[in-house]
Amino acid sequence: MYAEYFKFKDLPFQLSPDPRFMFESSQHSRALSHLKFGLNQGEGFIVVTGEVGAGKTTIIQYLLSTLSPRQYTAATVVTTSLDDENMIRMITSGFGLKQEGRDKASILRDFEGFLADSVRRGKRALLFVDEAQNLSVPAIEELRMLSNIQIDGVAPLQLFLLGQPQFRRTMASDDLLQLRQRVIASYHLGPMTDDETRAYVLHRLNRAGWRNDPAFAEDAFPVIYRYTEGVPRRINNLCSRLLLYCYLEQSHAIDEAVVVAVAEDLEREFEQILERDPPPPGQAEEAAAAAKAVLKVDAPPRPKVEAQPLPPASPAPVPQVPVSHTVAPPPPPPEPAPSREHWREVVDIIESTPVDALASFTPEVRPERPTIVAESPAREKSQNQLFKRLLLLILEEYLKGRPEPRGP
């Protein structure tokens, strides 16, 4: 879209590596020098590491574009967690060897024959292994074994390992001591500086046929560097969106305000598409329990228990003993409930009290009710026994509604 609008010959900020747009910053120039030095040695391993999007693949493709096909035969393998046998199959397939229905030993014999034929024709085989951080230690050891092949005293195969920074931790493994001794050149590719970021943007624009449309204000470049930290792929992503923004807005100028607006839009878009990992099992329950603890959520209120009337055979009215269940609202938290031993003491007091003494605890009869003349001592004692049983039943029902354990 915007390529035609701004009359570009090519897309200046495409994400796929393109050696035509190679920009030799101080970091990229040093990395390229290490690769050329290793290539001139003609043997061993060359290791290049760098952050995601730092330009490792672009450097390799640029190096390959400068080599004569009459002197070198090259193959590139992009690993996806390959084991040792599949690594051999990928390598031989990269050099054009057939492997269907063949075992590992047959494949290795064919590969040695291929290398011997290359030496007779005066050519050297170059193997580039990209995303090497995904390799297992056995797969890397398989690569080391390939580097041991000698044809007439000449090493016919040279290997280049490209990986992200974590590959350096893999290389530090005690199991890879012999391989480290075969590394003749290594380099870690870092980001570009502020000034190099500005030069990189203008370099790619000029390569694409830019005619100062859109115009980049000087205050735009420091903001581009701030949001991309000098990483080439991130610069390409942001600048491509800047050109799209100008095309949609029919604008021909990019300044600090435009860069900030587009960069913030990009960040919001990434946040929307990122999928967050679900919480580990049990974490949601722990969070809910913690929230309840903070809010001091009490147990549900206990139901009121009303005393039941005596059977009709008893002439005396049986008083109703209401039990209060007021729960202190938080905060502050309610006082701790009586322990099991405390309730045991209450039960013991009621059980040990003579029934005759319970008469003093009998509530007065309500005024509206007629006064009933006391019956004989035997009937009064029977009524007090019932009243004692009633108190124990009320206490038992009350304790059933509490969260604390009841007495035996």
C-alpha positions in Angstrom: 0.0 0.0 0.0 2.4 2.7 1.2 5.1 1.5 -1.2 3.2 2.9 -4.1 2.0 5.9 -2.2 5.6 7.0 -1.4 7.0 5.6 -4.7 9.4 3.1 -3.1 11.1 0.5 -5.3 11.0 -2.0 -2.4 9.6 -2.3 1.1 12.3 -0.6 3.2 11.5 -2.3 6.5 10.4 -5.8 5.8 10.9 -8.2 8.6 12.4 -11.1 6.6 16.2 -11.0 6.3 17.4 -9.4 3.1 21.2 -9.2 2.4 20.6 -6.2 0.1 19.7 -4.1 3.1 22.7 -5.2 5.2 23.8 -2.3 7.4 27.3 -2.6 8.8 27.0 -1.0 12.3 30.0 -1.3 14.6 28.5 -4.5 16.0 27.6 -6.0 12.7 31.0 -5.2 11.2 32.8 -6.9 14.0 30.6 -10.0 13.7 31.2 -10.1 10.0 34.9 -9.9 10.5 34.9 -12.8 12.9 33.0 -14.9 10.4 35.4 -14.1 7.6 38.4 -14.9 9.9 36.9 -18.3 10.7 36.1 -18.9 7.1 39.8 -18.3 6.1 40.9 -20.8 8.8 39.1 -23.5 6.9 38.1 -25.7 9.8 36.4 -25.9 13.2 33.4 -24.0 14.5 32.4 -20.4 14.3 29.8 -19.3 16.9 27.7 -16.1 16.7 25.1 -15.3 19.4 22.8 -12.3 19.8 19.4 -11.2 21.0 16.2 -12.0 19.1 16.1 -9.8 16.0 19.7 -8.6 16.3 20.4 -9.5 12.6 22.3 -12.8 12.9 20.6 -14.4 9.9 21.0 -11.2 7.8 24.8 -11.3 8.4 25.0 -15.0 7.4 22.9 -14.4 4.2 25.1 -11.4 3.4 28.2 -13.5 3.9 26.9 -16.2 1.6 26.0 -13.6 -1.1 29.7 -12.7 -1.2 31.1 -16.3 -1.6 31.8 -17.9 -4.9 29.7 -21.0 -5.6 32.7 -22.6 -7.3 34.6 -22.6 -4.1 31.9 -23.3 -1.5 28.8 -25.5 -1.1 26.6 -24.2 1.7 23.5 -25.6 3.5 21.4 -24.0 6.2 19.6 -25.9 8.9 17.0 -24.1 11.2 16.6 -26.4 14.2 13.4 -27.1 16.0 14.6 -29.2 18.9 16.1 -31.9 16.8 17.7 -35.1 18.3 21.0 -36.4 17.0 19.6 -38.7 14.3 17.1 -36.2 12.9 19.9 -33.6 12.9 22.0 -35.9 10.6 19.0 -36.3 8.3 18.3 -32.5 8.2 22.0 -31.8 7.4 22.3 -34.3 4.6 18.9 -33.2 3.2 20.3 -29.6 3.2 23.1 -30.7 0.9 20.7 -32.5 -1.4 21.3 -36.1 -0.4 18.5 -38.6 -0.5 17.7 -40.4 2.8 14.3 -42.0 2.4 14.3 -45.5 3.8 18.0 -45.4 4.8 19.4 -46.0 8.2 21.8 -43.6 10.0 24.9 -45.5 9.0 24.1 -45.5 5.3 23.3 -41.8 5.4 26.7 -41.0 7.1 28.5 -43.1 4.4 26.8 -41.2 1.6 27.6 -37.9 3.3 31.3 -38.8 3.6 31.2 -39.7 -0.1 29.7 -36.3 -0.8 32.4 -34.5 1.1 35.2 -36.5 -0.6 33.7 -35.5 -4.0 33.6 -31.9 -3.0 37.3 -32.0 -2.0 38.3 -33.5 -5.4 36.4 -30.6 -7.1 38.2 -28.1 -5.0 35.1 -27.0 -3.0 34.5 -26.8 0.8 31.2 -27.5 2.5 29.8 -24.9 4.8 27.0 -25.8 7.3 25.1 -23.0 9.0 22.9 -24.1 11.9 20.4 -21.3 12.9 18.5 -21.2 16.2 21.2 -23.4 17.8 19.9 -22.7 21.3 17.2 -25.4 20.5 19.8 -28.1 20.1 20.3 -30.9 22.7 23.7 -31.8 23.9 23.7 -35.1 22.0 22.8 -33.3 18.8 25.7 -30.8 19.3 28.0 -33.8 19.9 26.8 -35.2 16.6 27.9 -32.0 14.9 31.3 -32.3 16.6 31.7 -35.8 15.2 31.0 -34.5 11.7 33.8 -31.9 12.1 36.2 -34.8 12.7 35.9 -36.1 9.1 39.2 -35.7 7.2 39.6 -36.2 3.4 43.3 -36.5 2.4 44.3 -34.5 5.4 41.8 -31.7 4.7 38.7 -30.8 6.8 36.0 -30.8 4.1 33.3 -29.4 6.4 33.1 -26.2 8.4 30.3 -25.4 10.8 28.7 -22.1 11.9 26.4 -22.0 14.9 24.0 -19.1 15.3 21.9 -18.8 18.5 20.3 -16.7 21.1 22.2 -15.7 24.3 21.1 -18.8 26.2 23.1 -20.9 23.7 26.2 -19.7 25.5 25.0 -21.4 28.7 24.6 -24.6 26.6 28.2 -24.3 25.3 29.5 -23.9 28.9 28.3 -27.5 29.7 31.0 -29.9 30.9 29.8 -32.3 28.2 30.9 -30.0 25.4 34.5 -29.4 26.4 35.8 -31.0 23.3 33.6 -28.9 21.1 34.7 -25.7 22.8 38.3 -26.6 22.0 37.3 -26.6 18.3 35.7 -23.1 18.3 38.1 -20.9 16.4 36.0 -17.7 16.4 33.0 -16.4 18.3 31.1 -13.2 18.7 28.1 -11.9 20.6 26.0 -9.4 18.5 24.6 -6.5 20.5 22.2 -3.7 19.7 23.0 -0.5 17.8 23.7 2.9 19.3 21.4 6.0 19.0 23.4 7.4 16.1 23.6 4.0 14.4 19.8 3.6 14.7 19.3 6.9 12.8 21.8 5.8 10.2 20.2 2.4 9.9 16.7 3.9 9.2 18.1 6.3 6.6 20.2 3.5 5.0 17.1 1.3 4.5 15.0 4.1 3.2 17.6 5.1 0.6 18.0 1.4 -0.4 14.2 1.4 -1.1 14.3 4.5 -3.3 13.3 7.1 -0.7 13.0 10.7 -1.9 12.5 12.4 1.4 8.8 11.4 1.4 7.8 11.1 4.1 10.1 13.5 5.8 11.7 12.4 9.1 12.2 15.2 11.6 15.4 15.0 13.6 13.4 14.7 16.9 11.8 11.4 15.6 15.1 9.4 15.7 15.8 9.5 19.4 12.2 8.4 20.1 12.6 5.5 17.6 15.8 4.4 19.4 14.0 4.7 22.8 11.2 2.4 21.8 13.4 -0.1 19.9 16.6 -0.1 22.0 18.6 -0.3 18.7 17.4 -3.8 17.8 17.0 -4.0 14.0 13.9 -6.1 13.8 12.1 -3.9 16.3 13.2 -0.8 14.3 11.8 -2.4 11.1 8.5 -3.2 12.8 8.1 0.4 14.2 9.2 2.2 11.0 6.9 0.1 8.9 4.0 1.1 11.0 5.1 4.7 10.8 4.9 4.6 7.0 1.5 2.9 7.2 0.3 5.6 9.5 1.3 8.3 7.1 -0.4 6.5 4.2 -3.7 6.2 6.2 -3.6 9.8 7.4 -2.4 11.1 4.0 0.5 12.7 5.8 4.1 13.3 4.6 5.9 14.1 7.8 7.1 12.0 10.8 8.1 13.8 14.0 8.4 12.9 17.7 4.6 13.1 18.3 3.9 10.7 15.5 6.5 8.2 16.7 5.1 8.3 20.2 1.5 7.8 19.1 2.4 4.8 16.8 4.7 3.2 19.3 2.0 3.3 22.0 -0.5 1.9 19.6 1.8 -1.0 18.9 2.3 -1.7 22.6 -1.4 -1.7 23.2 -1.9 -4.1 20.3 0.7 -6.5 21.6 -0.9 -6.5 25.1 -4.3 -7.4 23.6 -3.0 -10.4 21.7 -0.7 -11.7 24.4 -2.2 -14.8 26.2 -1.4 -14.9 29.8 -0.8 -18.2 31.5 -3.6 -19.4 33.8 -2.7 -19.4 37.5 -1.2 -22.6 38.8 -3.7 -25.2 40.4 -4.8 -24.1 43.8 -3.7 -20.5 43.4 -7.2 -19.2 42.7 -8.5 -21.0 45.8 -5.6 -19.5 47.9 -6.4 -16.1 46.6 -10.1 -16.4 47.5 -9.2 -17.6 51.0 -6.8 -14.7 51.4 -9.6 -12.3 50.3 -12.0 -13.8 52.9 -9.4 -13.5 55.6 -8.9 -9.8 54.7 -12.6 -9.1 54.7 -13.1 -11.2 57.9 -16.1 -12.9 56.6 -17.9 -14.6 59.5 -19.8 -17.9 59.4 -23.5 -17.7 58.6 -25.6 -16.6 61.6 -26.9 -19.4 63.7 -30.7 -20.0 63.6 -32.7 -19.1 66.8 -33.9 -22.0 68.8 -37.2 -21.5 70.6 -38.2 -23.6 73.6 -41.0 -26.1 72.9 -44.0 -26.1 75.2 -44.6 -28.9 77.8 -47.0 -31.7 77.0 -50.6 -30.9 77.6 -50.6 -33.2 80.7 -48.8 -30.6 82.7 -51.2 -28.0 84.1 -48.5 -25.4 84.8 -47.5 -23.2 81.9 -43.9 -23.8 80.7 -42.0 -20.6 80.2 -40.3 -20.0 76.9 -36.6 -19.3 77.2 -35.3 -17.3 74.2 -31.6 -17.5 73.4 -29.9 -14.5 72.0 -27.6 -15.0 69.0 -26.2 -11.6 68.3 -23.0 -11.7 66.3 -20.6 -8.8 66.6 -20.1 -7.3 63.2 -16.5 -6.9 61.9 -14.4 -5.0 62.5 -13.3 -5.5 65.2 -13.4 -9.3 65.0 -15.7 -11.1 67.4 -14.3 -12.5 70.7 -13.3 -16.1 70.5 -16.2 -18.5 71.2 -16.1 -20.4 74.5 -14.0 -23.5 74.2 -15.3 -27.0 74.6 -14.2 -27.1 78.2 -16.2 -23.9 79.0 -19.4 -25.5 77.7 -18.6 -28.7 79.6 -18.7 -26.6 82.8 -22.1 -25.1 81.9 -23.5 -28.6 81.4 -22.0 -29.9 84.6 -23.6 -27.0 86.6 -27.0 -27.7 85.2 -26.7 -31.5 85.7 -25.4 -31.1 89.3 -28.0 -28.5 90.4 -30.9 -30.1 92.4 -34.2 -29.8 90.7 -35.7 -28.1 93.8 -33.2 -25.3 93.4 -34.3 -24.6 89.8 -37.5 -23.1 91.1 -35.6 -19.9 91.8 -34.7 -19.6 88.1 -38.2 -20.0 86.9 -39.2 -16.7 85.1 -42.2 -14.8 86.5 -45.5 -15.5 84.7 -46.5 -12.8 82.3 -49.1 -10.4 83.8 -51.7 -11.1 81.2 -51.7 -14.8 82.1 -53.8 -15.9 85.1 -51.8 -16.9 88.1 -51.9 -20.6 88.8 -51.9 -21.9 92.3 -48.9 -24.1 93.0 -49.6 -27.8 92.9 -48.3 -30.4 95.3 -44.5 -30.8 96.0 -44.3 -34.0 93.9 -45.9 -32.3 90.9 -43.6 -29.2 91.4 -40.6 -31.5 91.5 -41.7 -33.2 88.3 -42.1 -29.8 86.6 -38.6 -28.8 87.6 -37.2 -32.0 86.2 -38.8 -31.2 82.9 -37.5 -27.7 83.1 -33.9 -29.1 83.7 -34.3 -31.4 80.7 -35.5 -28.5 78.6 -32.5 -26.3 79.5 -30.1 -29.1 78.5 -32.0 -29.6 75.2 -31.8 -25.9 74.4 -28.1 -25.9 75.2 -27.5 -28.9 72.9 -29.5 -27.3 70.0 -27.6 -24.1 70.5 -24.2 -25.8 70.4 -25.3 -27.6 67.1 -25.5 -24.3 65.4 -22.0 -23.2 66.4 -18.9 -23.8 64.3 -16.9 -24.9 67.5 -17.0 -28.5 68.6 -19.7 -29.5 71.1 -19.0 -31.1 74.4 -19.6 -34.9 74.7 
